[in-house]
Amino acid sequence: MQDAASRLKDIAEQVLGAQLPVRIRAWDGSEDGPPGAPVLVVRHRRALRRLLWKPGELGLARAWVAGDLDVDGDLYQALDLLAEFIWERADDAPTLRRSLRDPRVRAAVRSLLALAAPFVPPPVPREEMSKRGRLHRHTKRSDKQAISHHYDVGNDFYELVLGPSMVYSCAYFEEPGSTLEDAQRDKLELICRKLGLKPGMRLLDVGCGWGSMAIHAAREHGVRVVGVTLSREQAAYARKRIAEEGLTDRVEIRVQDYRDVRDGPYDAISSIGMAEHVGSDRYLDYARDLHTLLKPGGRLLNHQIARRPLGDEAAYSVDEFIDAYVFPDGELAPLGTTVGLLERAGFEVRDVESIREHYAHTLRRWVANLEADWKRGQRLTTPGRARVWRLYMAASALAFERNRIGVNQVLAVRTPEDGRSNMPLRARDWRPEGARGTARQATTDPQPKH
């Protein structure tokens, strides 16, 4: 009788209509597939039951989170091969319905049912956020639940992954050899300079996280900051850091929805990795709220992940794994859509900078941090959630590298009626004056003679 790995390989290739690019190792110790390729480990036949009860990405995600499915070898290589095999071939590969018309495929599915027996529904991993009760998305209550699911998983766990900077957004690698902490500091400084922060200004940091932007802006630029978050764990951590820095007189952290902020106007607003949670139906209201909170001439820096546009935008759907385990109700929009909505809200968009490759570098550093202390990472949260974070960060790094998604900093101004934006004529060089002068001198001075 054929071993489990060979049967699984044959079934997969018959259903999907192509050769598997990875090896399979089954629960009985058998192995089959291309020599030297990463190994997809099916630890328990329960993984098959998960796929049969919930075909597609969510079934695979549940098997991964529960530990029924794993990868032995280079995770990035395995994901890259599987992405090309499944998603990039999606238009050419036969659909499951069409495949099931083939008697050989129907026989393969019957074989899968036999392998998966007993055919009882496996329990859903506790790390999954149920869609029950999420019928009304992006209300204040549902957004608070979604943010809590993502961020209230233990500050110690985030410290392990993010490192000392505690910045959970794309870093900015000015030098190839920069440390993650240097790159995160450079990103915060870049944002402060784009916003034109000066001592005495008021800054609103929407979705302030663990307080890193607020601390940097107050300490390095002398501004007064209000940071808002829906995560109580983040707020408590940020307040402790602010007290240790001696900045309590200049930085206030609130557990508050941005829609409830009423103490404008602010001189500047930063929104860093927060707008992905807003949702397409609410985005124009979000942009209008921030426009109202800015004084005339004030600047907004909107740092946001973007997806590639679709031929039919109505066909867009949220990734099942991300929605259930990572960012419930999170939505990505094309850059053009975001810019258009900011303009509709009254902003003048002055600069757009893509930093897509920087996010790939950032994510690979986060994955390395987690893998370097894997056992502790599991103890700090749950084994299932640690597996969620490792998979989502590694897959996201590849998505940024392959230009499936991007990230952009959009600088916009609430330009007053007289048209004075108070922006420099050439705004792109955001370095300090001294650094700009040095750079100009280096490029214009004659080279020394040897």
C-alpha positions in Angstrom: 0.0 0.0 0.0 1.3 3.5 -0.9 2.6 5.5 2.1 0.9 8.7 3.3 3.3 11.2 1.9 3.1 9.7 -1.6 -0.7 9.6 -1.4 -0.8 13.2 -0.3 1.5 14.3 -3.1 -0.5 12.5 -5.7 -3.8 13.9 -4.4 -2.5 17.4 -4.4 -1.1 17.2 -7.9 -4.3 15.7 -9.3 -6.5 18.3 -7.7 -4.3 21.3 -8.5 -3.1 20.1 -11.9 0.7 20.6 -11.4 3.7 19.1 -9.7 4.3 20.1 -6.1 7.4 22.3 -5.7 8.0 21.2 -2.1 8.5 17.8 -0.4 5.8 16.3 1.8 6.6 14.5 5.1 3.6 12.8 6.6 2.7 11.7 10.2 3.8 8.1 9.5 7.4 9.3 8.7 7.1 8.9 5.0 8.4 11.6 2.6 8.0 12.3 -1.1 8.7 15.2 -3.5 11.5 17.0 -5.1 14.9 16.2 -3.5 16.5 19.2 -1.7 13.3 21.2 -1.6 11.8 22.6 1.6 9.6 20.1 3.4 5.9 20.6 4.1 5.4 18.6 7.3 1.9 17.2 7.8 2.2 16.3 11.5 -1.3 14.8 12.0 -4.1 13.7 9.7 -6.1 16.3 11.6 -4.6 18.8 9.1 -6.5 17.1 6.3 -9.7 17.3 8.3 -9.2 21.0 8.7 -8.9 21.4 5.0 -11.9 19.3 4.2 -14.1 21.1 6.7 -12.8 24.5 5.6 -11.2 24.3 2.1 -8.8 27.0 1.1 -6.6 29.4 3.0 -8.5 29.4 6.3 -8.2 25.6 6.6 -4.5 25.8 5.9 -4.2 28.6 8.5 -5.9 26.6 11.1 -3.7 23.7 10.5 -0.6 25.9 10.7 -1.7 27.7 13.9 -2.6 24.4 15.6 0.8 22.9 14.7 -0.7 20.2 12.5 1.2 21.7 9.6 4.8 23.0 9.6 7.8 23.7 7.3 11.2 22.0 7.7 13.8 24.1 6.0 13.8 27.7 4.7 10.4 29.2 5.5 10.9 32.0 3.0 11.8 29.6 0.2 8.8 27.3 1.0 6.4 30.2 1.0 7.8 31.6 -2.2 7.5 28.3 -4.0 3.9 27.8 -2.7 2.9 31.3 -3.6 4.1 30.9 -7.2 2.4 27.5 -7.3 -1.0 28.5 -5.9 -1.6 32.3 -6.1 0.4 33.4 -9.1 -1.1 30.5 -11.1 -4.6 31.2 -10.0 -5.9 32.4 -13.4 -4.5 29.4 -15.2 -5.0 26.6 -12.7 -8.2 24.6 -13.0 -10.9 25.6 -10.5 -11.9 23.0 -7.9 -15.3 22.7 -9.4 -13.9 22.1 -12.8 -11.4 19.6 -11.4 -14.1 17.6 -9.7 -15.6 16.8 -13.1 -12.5 14.7 -13.7 -13.0 11.1 -12.4 -9.4 10.9 -11.3 -9.8 14.0 -9.2 -13.0 12.7 -7.6 -11.1 9.5 -6.8 -8.3 11.6 -5.3 -10.8 13.5 -3.0 -12.3 10.2 -1.9 -8.7 9.0 -1.1 -8.2 12.2 0.9 -11.4 11.6 2.9 -10.2 8.1 3.6 -6.8 9.4 4.8 -8.5 12.1 7.0 -10.8 9.7 8.8 -12.5 9.9 11.2 -14.3 12.8 9.5 -15.2 14.9 12.5 -14.7 18.7 12.7 -11.5 19.7 14.5 -11.7 22.5 17.1 -10.9 26.0 15.9 -7.7 27.4 17.4 -8.3 29.8 20.2 -6.2 32.4 18.5 -8.8 32.9 15.8 -11.1 35.8 16.1 -14.6 34.7 15.2 -16.6 36.6 12.6 -19.6 36.2 14.9 -20.5 39.6 16.3 -18.5 41.4 13.5 -21.5 42.0 11.2 -21.1 45.7 11.7 -17.5 46.5 10.9 -15.6 49.6 11.8 -17.9 50.8 14.5 -16.1 52.2 17.6 -16.9 49.0 19.4 -15.8 46.6 16.7 -12.6 48.6 16.0 -11.7 48.5 19.7 -12.2 44.7 19.7 -10.1 44.3 16.6 -7.3 46.5 18.0 -7.3 44.6 21.3 -7.1 41.2 19.4 -4.0 42.4 17.6 -2.1 44.5 20.1 -3.1 43.2 23.6 -1.2 40.0 23.3 1.6 40.9 25.8 4.0 43.8 25.7 6.9 41.4 26.5 6.2 39.5 23.3 6.3 42.7 21.2 9.5 43.7 22.9 11.1 40.4 21.8 9.9 40.8 18.1 10.3 44.6 17.7 13.4 45.1 19.7 14.2 48.1 22.0 12.6 50.7 19.5 9.1 49.3 20.1 8.1 50.6 16.7 5.6 48.4 14.9 5.8 49.9 11.4 8.2 50.1 8.5 11.7 51.2 9.4 13.9 53.4 7.2 17.3 52.0 6.3 19.4 55.0 5.3 22.5 52.8 5.3 22.5 49.1 4.2 24.2 48.1 7.5 21.9 50.0 9.8 20.6 48.2 12.8 16.8 47.9 13.2 16.9 50.4 16.1 18.9 52.9 14.0 16.5 52.5 11.1 13.4 53.0 13.3 15.0 56.1 14.8 15.7 57.4 11.3 12.1 56.7 10.3 10.7 58.7 13.2 13.2 61.5 12.5 12.2 61.5 8.8 8.5 61.9 9.7 9.3 64.7 12.2 11.2 66.6 9.5 8.5 66.1 6.9 6.0 67.5 9.4 8.3 70.5 10.0 8.1 70.1 13.8 9.4 73.0 15.9 9.5 73.7 19.6 6.1 74.6 21.0 4.0 72.9 18.3 1.2 70.6 19.1 1.3 67.1 17.5 -1.5 64.5 17.4 -0.2 61.0 16.9 -3.1 58.8 15.8 -2.6 55.2 16.7 0.4 56.0 18.9 1.4 52.4 19.6 3.9 52.1 22.5 4.7 55.8 22.4 7.9 55.8 20.3 6.9 58.6 17.9 5.5 60.8 20.7 8.7 60.4 22.8 11.0 61.1 19.8 9.0 64.2 18.7 8.8 65.7 22.2 12.4 64.9 23.2 14.2 65.8 19.9 11.9 68.5 18.6 10.4 70.1 21.7 6.8 69.6 20.7 3.8 68.8 22.8 2.1 65.5 21.8 -1.2 63.9 22.3 -1.1 60.2 21.4 -4.3 58.1 21.0 -4.7 54.3 20.9 -7.5 51.8 21.5 -5.1 49.4 23.2 -4.9 49.7 27.0 -1.7 47.6 27.1 -0.1 49.9 24.7 -1.2 53.0 26.6 0.1 51.7 29.9 3.5 50.8 28.4 3.8 54.2 26.6 3.0 56.1 29.8 5.6 54.2 31.7 8.2 55.0 29.0 7.2 58.7 29.0 7.6 58.9 32.7 11.0 57.3 32.6 12.0 59.9 29.9 10.8 62.8 32.1 8.3 63.9 29.4 5.0 63.7 31.3 4.6 67.5 31.0 4.9 67.3 27.2 3.3 64.0 26.2 -0.2 62.8 26.9 -1.4 59.3 26.0 -5.1 58.6 25.8 -7.1 55.4 25.3 -9.4 57.1 22.8 -10.9 56.6 19.4 -9.5 59.2 16.9 -13.2 60.0 16.1 -13.6 61.3 19.7 -10.7 63.8 19.6 -12.2 67.2 20.0 -9.3 69.4 21.3 -7.9 70.7 18.0 -6.5 72.4 16.1 -3.2 70.7 16.0 -0.1 72.0 14.2 0.7 68.6 12.8 -0.7 65.0 12.7 1.1 61.7 12.3 -0.8 58.6 11.4 1.8 55.7 11.2 0.5 52.3 10.3 -3.0 53.0 11.6 -5.1 53.8 8.6 -5.1 50.2 7.5 -7.6 49.6 10.3 -10.0 52.3 9.2 -11.8 50.5 6.4 -12.8 51.6 2.9 -16.3 52.7 4.0 -15.0 55.0 6.7 -11.8 56.3 5.1 -13.3 59.6 3.8 -14.7 60.3 7.2 -11.2 59.5 8.7 -9.6 62.0 6.3 -12.2 64.6 7.0 -11.8 64.2 10.8 -8.0 64.7 10.6 -8.5 67.7 8.2 -10.8 69.3 10.8 -8.3 68.6 13.6 -5.5 70.4 11.8 -5.0 74.2 11.8 -4.8 75.9 8.4 -1.3 75.3 7.1 -0.8 72.2 9.3 0.7 69.0 7.9 -0.5 65.4 7.9 1.9 62.5 7.5 0.0 59.4 6.6 2.2 56.2 6.6 0.1 53.4 5.2 0.4 50.0 3.5 -1.1 49.8 0.0 -2.1 46.9 -2.3 -2.0 46.7 -6.0 -5.1 47.9 -7.8 -7.5 45.4 -9.3 -9.2 45.4 -12.7 -12.4 45.0 -10.8 -12.2 46.7 -7.4 -15.5 45.2 -6.4 -13.8 41.8 -6.4 -11.4 42.8 -3.5 -11.7 40.7 -0.4 -9.7 40.6 2.8 -7.2 37.8 3.2 -8.8 35.1 5.3 -5.7 34.3 7.4 -5.0 38.0 8.1 -8.6 38.7 8.9 -9.0 35.8 11.3 -5.7 35.8 13.0 -3.8 39.1 12.5 -5.7 42.3 11.7 -9.4 41.6 12.0 -11.4 43.9 9.7 -8.2 45.4 8.3 -8.4 46.6 4.7 -5.8 47.7 2.2 -6.4 50.2 -0.6 -4.4 51.2 -3.7 -2.3 54.3 -3.2 -4.3 56.2 -5.8 -7.5 55.6 -3.8 -5.9 56.9 -0.6 -4.5 60.0 -2.3 -7.9 60.7 -3.9 -9.8 60.4 -0.6 -7.3 62.7 1.2 -7.8 65.3 -1.6 -11.6 64.9 -1.4 -11.4 65.6 2.3 -9.7 68.9 1.5 -6.0 68.1 1.8 -3.4 69.2 -0.7 -1.1 66.2 -1.2 2.5 67.5 -1.5 4.7 64.5 -1.4 4.4 60.7 -1.8 7.4 58.4 -1.0 7.3 54.7 -1.5 9.5 52.8 1.0 8.3 49.3 0.0 11.7 47.6 0.1 12.4 49.0 3.6 9.4 47.1 4.9 10.8 43.8 3.6 14.0 44.5 5.5 12.1 45.4 8.6 10.0 42.2 8.6 13.0 40.0 8.0 14.6 41.6 11.1 11.4 40.9 13.2 11.2 37.3 12.0 14.9 36.9 13.0 14.2 38.3 16.4 11.4 35.9 17.0 13.2 32.8 15.6 16.3 33.6 17.7 14.3 33.3 20.9 11.5 31.0 19.7 10.8 29.1 22.9 10.6 32.3 25.0 8.4 33.8 22.3 5.9 31.0 22.7 5.9 31.3 26.5 5.3 35.0 26.3 2.1 34.6 24.3 0.8 31.2 23.1 2.5 28.7 20.8 -0.3 29.3 18.3 0.0 33.0 18.3 3.8 32.8 17.9 3.2 30.7 14.9 0.7 33.2 13.5 3.3 36.1 13.8 6.1 34.1 12.3 4.0 33.1 9.3 2.4 36.4 8.7 5.7 38.4 9.0 7.6 36.0 6.7 4.8 36.0 4.1 4.5 39.8 4.3 8.2 40.2 3.7 7.9 38.2 0.5 4.8 40.2 -0.5 6.7 43.5 -0.2 9.7 42.1 -2.0 7.6 40.9 -4.9 5.6 44.1 -5.2 2.3 42.5 -4.2 1.9 45.2 -1.6 3.7 48.4 -0.8 4.0 51.1 1.8 3.9 54.9 1.3 4.4 58.1 3.3 1.9 60.6 2.0 2.5 64.2 3.2 -0.5 66.5 2.9 -1.3 70.0 4.0 -4.5 71.7 5.1 -3.7 74.5 2.7 -5.6 77.7 3.6 -7.7 79.7 1.1 -4.9 82.1 0.4 -2.9 79.2 -1.0 0.1 79.5 1.3 1.2 76.0 2.1 4.3 77.0 4.0 6.1 74.2 2.2 9.7 74.8 0.9 10.0 75.2 -2.8 12.1 72.0 -2.9 10.8 69.8 -0.2 12.2 66.4 -1.0 15.5 66.7 0.9 14.3 66.3 4.4 17.7 66.2 6.1 18.8 68.9 8.6 20.2 72.1 7.2 23.8 71.3 8.1 23.6 67.9 6.5 22.1 69.4 3.3 24.9 71.9 3.1 27.5 69.2 3.6 25.9 67.1 0.8 25.8 70.1 -1.6 29.5 70.9 -0.9 30.5 67.3 -1.4 28.9 67.3 -4.9 30.0 70.7 -6.0 33.6 71.1 -4.7 36.3 70.1 -7.1 38.0 66.8 -6.3 41.4 67.0 -4.7 44.4 66.3 -6.9 46.6 63.4 -6.1 
